Amino acid sequence: MLKIILFIFQLGLVFSKQVDLDLLMPNVSPKVKDSYLCKKFKMDDLNPIYINEFEANSTKEIAHHILLFGCDEVGEEDVWNCGEMNSGGVHDDYKQGPVCKGRKQSIIFAWALDAPKLTLPKGVAFKLGGDSDNKYLVMQVHYANVDNFIKGGSDNSGLKLKGQTEPVEYTAGVYLLSTGGYINPGKVEYFEAACEMNEDKVLHPFAYRTHTHKLGLVNSGYVVKHDGEDWTEIGRRSPQLPQMFFPVSNKVSVRKGDVLVGRCTMKNFVDRAVRIGSTGDDEMCNFYIMYYVKGDKILTNNNCVTFGPPYWHLNSFKDSRGNKLNLDEMPSDASEIPDDQKELLKNGGGHNAHSGHGATSNNKNEHHDHEMKEEDMSLKEDTKSQNNDSNNNNNNSLEELKQILLSNKIKNKSQASLLNSLLEEYETKMQSVENSAESDEFVAYLENLENEYYLRKLLKEYNL
C-alpha cells in the first residue's frame, strides 16, 4: 500500500511528498518447515521514490528473517516459493522460482530477531523505481516454524517503509560478503570472503549487519588498503545477538583497489557436519555493509562470494596486481566477541532459544552459549594457524573429489572418466602454481558437476 502526503518546503518552494509504503504478505499459509515465500511490488518507472526508514511488521516467532531485494525483472506469480533449498521439496500451492528473474538483483534491507526500526542518516536514501535497477521490490520471508499454519493460521508479515519523492544527495546500497563451505563436528572454523573493489566509486560505509544461524560466534568485516597491509574494522558482532544494522566501528571510505574482507567464526557443537544452506538446520555466513555514494549510482556488483572452508581461506586471495593479503596485519581480535557483547550474551541477550531457529533443545542452546564464551578466549592463537593449514585442506579436498568422481553422484561413466583425467592433468599443472586459490575453485566447481554444461564451463575457465 502506497500513501503519498504533499509537503511544500518554504525555502525555494520545492515540492516534496512523504511516502509511506507498506509491503505485506497477503495472508499466506505455508505448510512446510523452512518455507521461503516471496511477494513482488511494482515500482513506478517514471517517478522514483527515496526510502530512508525501514520497520518490520513481524516477530521472531513468526518470521526467521525478512529480506528485501531490488529487481529489474520478476516472474508472473504474485507470491511464490523462492527458497533454493527446503525440507522435503514440497511447497503446497506456491510455485518455485528465483527471487529475481532478470540480471539485476540487489539486497536493500534485512531483518531478523525483533530488530528495531532503521533510519538512515540525513540526506541518504535508497532510490526505488525511475531509472534505477530497482524496478520491482521483492520481499522474502523465511518461515522456519509453520506449526501455526498447519493449524489453520495465516500471516501478513512484512515491512513498512518511509521516504520522499524529492531526490537526495547520497544514494544508499548494501554490499554482502558471504561464503559456501562446511564445518565438521566439534571444530572451530573460519568462513572467509574477500573481494577487491574494481569500480571507480567512493563508498562510505555507515552501518553493518551480521547473520549466521546457531553456530556463529562472531562476524567481523574490514577494509584493507595499501596492498593488504592496512586493516580497518567496519564492524564486529556476535550473530547470536539481535541482528539489526549497527553503526560502523570506524568511519572509512572504500575506493578502487581496496579490499573488503569478511569473516564468520563458527563452532560446531552438534554431532554432524553442517553446510552452508538456507534451512534452519544449515548455516549461513553473511556480513552486510550498508553504504552511500554521492549521486544516484551505486555499485553495479554488490556481492562477494567465496567457496568457504575447506576450499577457500583468506590466504587464497590475490588482487588484480597479484598481491596477497598480509594476514599478520589482520587484527588479532577478528574472532573475539567484544566485551560489551559478552555481557549481553551472559545476561540472556542472545537468540539461540527462539523457536524460529528450528528444533534444538534449551539445554543444547545453553551449552552453546557457554562454549561460545570459552572458545572466545582461545581463538586468538588459532587464527593464523588455520590459514596456514589451508594447503593441507586442499589436499584433503582433492582426495575427497576423487571419491566423488568414482561415486554414483556422477552416473555417466564416460563423463566420470573424462573428469578424472582432467583432474589428474590439473593436479600436475597445479604443482608449479604457488597460489592455491585456483585449485580450491576447481575442486569446488567439480563437486557440483552434474552435466555437460558445467564441464564446458570448466574447460573454458581453465583452458584445459
N, C-alpha and C positions, 0 to 999 in steps of 0.2 A: 504494500500500500504506500503510495507516494503522496505526501502532503507538502504543498508549497505555500509559504507565507511571504508576502511582499513587504520589503523594507525600503525606505529611502534615506540614504546617508546624507546628512546635512552638508558635508564638505564635498563640493563638486557635483552634488545631486546625482550620485551614482546609484542606479537601481540594482538591488540585490534581493534575492529571495532565499529565505530559510528553507531548507529541505529536510523533511522527516521521512525516512524510508524504512518501512517495516518488512523484513524478509522472514517469512514464517512458513513452516511446513503445513500443508493443508490437511491436518488431522490424519496423519499417516498411522499405520498399524503394522509394523514389521513383525514377523513371527519367528525369525531366525536369529540366533545369537550372533553378535558381531556384524550386524547389517550396516552397510554404508548406503544411505539414501541421499540423492542429490535433487535439488529443486532449482530451476532456472528462473531468471528475472531479466527481461529485456530492458536495456538502457536506450536512451534517446540518441539517435545517430546525429542529430543536428545540434542539440543543446546539451552540452556536458554539465555534470554536477561535480561538486568538490566536497568530499566527505572527510570530516575531521573528528568524528566521535563514533565509537562502537560500544554497544552494550548487549549482552546476551539475554535472551528470553528463554532460560532453561536452568536446570540444576544438574549437578554431577550425578545424581541418582538416575536421571533420565538419559542424558547425553554424555557419553565418554568424552567426546570433543566435538567442536564445530569448526569447520574451515570455510573460508570464503575465498573463492577464486574469481579472477577475471578471465574471460574467454573471448576470442574473436568469433568463434562459431560453436554451436552446440547441436545436439541431436533433436529429434522430433518430440520425444517424451517430455512431459511436464515434470514428472517425478520418476526417477529410475534408480536402479541399483548400480552404484559407481564404485563398489569395492573391488580391488584387484584380487583379493583372496577372501575366503569366508569359510565358516564351519559347515561343511556338508554340501555346499554348492547350490542350495535351493533358496529362492528368494520370492516366494509367494507370487503376487501379481505384478511385481516390479521387474521390468526388462533390464538386462545387463547392458552397460555402456560406459565409455570413459567419461571423465569429468568434463573435458572439453573435446570437441570434435575437430577443431582446426589446429593450426600450428602454434598459435599463441595462447599460452596458459601461464598465469602468474598467481601467486598467493597474495592476498590482500590483508587477511586477518585470520587469527587463530585463537580459539578459546577452549579452556578446559578447567575443571576443578573449581568451579564457582569463582573464577577470576572476575574482578570488578570491572567497571566501565573504563575504557581507554579514551583519553582526549589527547589529540596531537598538539604539538607546540603551535603557537600563534603564527599564522602565515603558511602553515604546512597542511596539505590535504592530498587525498587520493583522487585522481581525475578519473571519472567514470563516464562512458559514452563519448559522444562527439567524435573527434578524430583519434582518440586513444584506442589501444588494443582491447580495452575492456568494453566490448560491445554488449556482452552479457555478464551478469553475475551468476555464479553457481555456488549455492550453499550446500555443503556436505555435512551431514550429521551422522556420527558413528553411534549406533545403538548397541552397546556391548551387552546390556541386560534387557531381555524382551519379555520377562515374566508377566508384566502388567498388560502387554499387548495380547499375549496368549489368552488372558482372562477377559479380553474384550475391550481393553482401553485403546486410546488413540493419543496422538501427540501433535502439538503445533509449536515445537521448539523453533528458535530462530535467533535473528539478530535485529537490533534496532539501530539504524544509522542516522546521523545528523550531519548537516553541512550547509552549503550555499550554492548559488548559481554563479556568483562572481568569481572569476579566476583568482588564484593565489600566486604568491611569488615563488613558492617552493612546492615541488611535487614529491609525494612520498612513494616509496616502493618497499618491498620485502625481499631480502636475499636469504636463501635457505641453503645451509650446509647439511648434508645427510649422507648416510652410508648404507651399504649392504653388510653381509657377513654374518657370523655367528659366534657364540661364546659357549665353551664346553662347561659341564657341571663343575662346581667348586672352584672356578677360576675367576681371576680379575682380568679384564680385557679392556683395551683402548680402541674405541671405534673413532677413526680419524678421517678428516677430509681437508683438502687444501686446493685452492684454485687461484690462479693469477688473474688479476684484473686486466683485461685486454681491451677495454673500451675507453675512449678518450673523454671520460666524465669524472667529475669530482663528487664522491659520495660523502655524506655527513651522517654516520650512524647516530641515532638518538635513543633507540630502545632495542632490547633483545628479549628473546623468549627461549626457554629450554623445554624439550619434550623427550621423555622416554616412557616406558611402561614400568613394571615392577622392579627391574634390575638396575636401573640407573642410579648411580651415586652422586655424580656431579657432572655438569656440562660446562665447557668453557670455550670462549671464542676470542680470536686475536686478529689484529692487523700486523703483518710482518713487512718491514721495509728494509732498504739498503742491502739487497742481495741476501736476505734471510737472516740478517744479524740483529735487527731491532724489532722486538716483540712488544706490542701494546695490547693490554687486555681490553676487550669490548665488554665482556660480561662473564660471570661465573656463578652458577647457581645449582642447587640440588633440584632435580626434576620431581622429587618427592614432596616439594612444597607447591602451593598454588601456582599454576602455570600461566601467569599473566605476562604481559610485556612490562619490563622494568627499564628504568633509565640506564644508559651505558655506564660502565665503570670509569671510562676516560673519554674525553672529547678528542677525537682524532679523525682526520679526513682520510679517505681511501682514493688513491689515484692510480692511473695506468701504470702497471708494473708492480704494484703492491700485491701481496698475497693474503687472502682471507683463509683462516685456519679454524677448524672446529674439532673439539674432542669430547666424546662421551665416555666417561669411565663407568664401567659396569662390573658388578659382582654377581655371578650366577649361584644362587643359593638353592636352586632346585636340582633334581636328580636326572636331568636330561639336558642335552644341548638345546639352546634357544637361538633361533634365527631371526633376522630382521624380517618383519612381515606386518600385516595390517590387522591381525586379530589380537584380542586381549591376551592370548597365550604366547604371542610372538613378542618381539621387541621392536623399538624404533630408536633411532639416534637422529635428532633434529636440533639444530641451533639456528634460530631465526634472527636476522638482523634487519630492523626497520630503519630506513634511511631516507634522506631527502636530497634532491638535487635542485639547483637553480633552474627555473624554467619548467616546461611541462613534459620533458622527455626523460624517462627513467631508463635503466639498463634494458637492453634487448634480451639478455640472458640473466635470469635471477636465480639460477640453480647451480649448485656444486655438489656432485655426487661421486663417491668412490665405492669400490667393491667391499671395503671394510675388511676386518680380520677374518681369516689369517692371510688373505691375499694382498692387502694393502695397508701400509702404515705410513707415517709421515716421512720416513727415510726413503720412501718410494718416489717422492715428489721431485720434479725438476721444472724450473720455469722456462720461459721461451729463450733465455740466454744460456741454458744449461746449468744454472745454479741450483744446488740443493739447499734446503733449509738447514740452518745451523741449530741443531737440536740442543746443543749445550747452552744456547741462549734462551731456550724456551723456559718460561717462568717455572720455578720448582714447585709452586703451589697449584699448577694446572689441574691436578687431580685431587685437590683438597677442598673440602666444603668450608666456606668461610665461617668464622667462629659464631657470628650472629645467627647464621642459619642452623648451626649445630644446636643452638639453644632452642630454636623454634621446633626442630625435629624432636629434641628431647622432651619438650613440653606438649607433644602431640600435634604439632602443626603440619605433619606430613599427611599424605593422602592414601597410603597403602591399603587402609581398611575400607575404602569406599567401594560400594557394590559394583560400580561401573567397570571395575578393572577385571572382573571375572571371578572364577571360583578359586579363591585362596582362603585358607583359614586365618583367623585372627592370630593364632599362635605363630604361624609361619610369618605373618606380617611383622609381628613384634620381633621375631628372630632376625628378620631382615633389617629393621631399624637398628638393632643392637650391633649387628655385624657391620653395617654401614659405618657406624661411628668408629669401631675398632679398626676396620680396614683403612679408614681415612688416615690413621696415624702411621701406617707403614707403606703408603703408596709412593712417597717421595723417592725413595731409593729404587723402587721398581720401575719408575717412569722411563729412565734411559735404557735399562736392560731390556725392556720389552721391545723397543725399537731396534736395538742391536741384534735381537734374536730373530728378526723377521725373515732373514735369509734362510734360517733353518725351517721356518714355517713354509717358505716357498718350496723346499724340497719335499716336505710332507704333503703339500698340496699337489705336487706333480705325481707323487705316488698314488694319492687319492684319485687323481684324474685317470691314471692308468686303469684302476679298478672300475671306474665309471664307464670307460670306453669298452671294457670287456663284459659289462653287465647288461641286463635287459633294458636299461634305460635308453639305450640306442639299439633298436630292434633290427635295423638294416645292417647286415653283416658286412656288406661291401663298404658301406659308409664308415662303420667302425674300423675296418681295416685301413681305409684311407686316412682316417683321422689319427689312427695310431702311428702310421708312417709320418704324417705331418708332425705329430708330437715329437717323434724321435729326431726328425730333421730340425725342428725348432729348438730342442734341447741342445743339440750340437751347436747351432748358431748362437744360442744364448751363453755358451761357455765363455765367449770372448766379450760379452757385454757386461760392463761393470754395474750399470743400473738395473735393479730388479723390478722396477715398476712395469716394464713391458711384459716381463714374464708373468707377473701377477695378473695383468689384464688378460693375457692369453688364456691362462688357466680359468679365470672367472667366466670368460666367454664360452669356453668349451664345456664347462659344467652345465650350461644351459642350452647346449646344442641339441637340436632335435630334428632339423630338416635342412634341405639344401640351401635355403635362403641364408641361414646363419653360416653355413660352410662358405658360400660365395663371399659373404661379408668378411670372413676371416682371411680368405685368400687375398682379397683386395687390401685389407687392413695391414697385413704383414708382408705383402709382396712375396708370398711363398709360391 
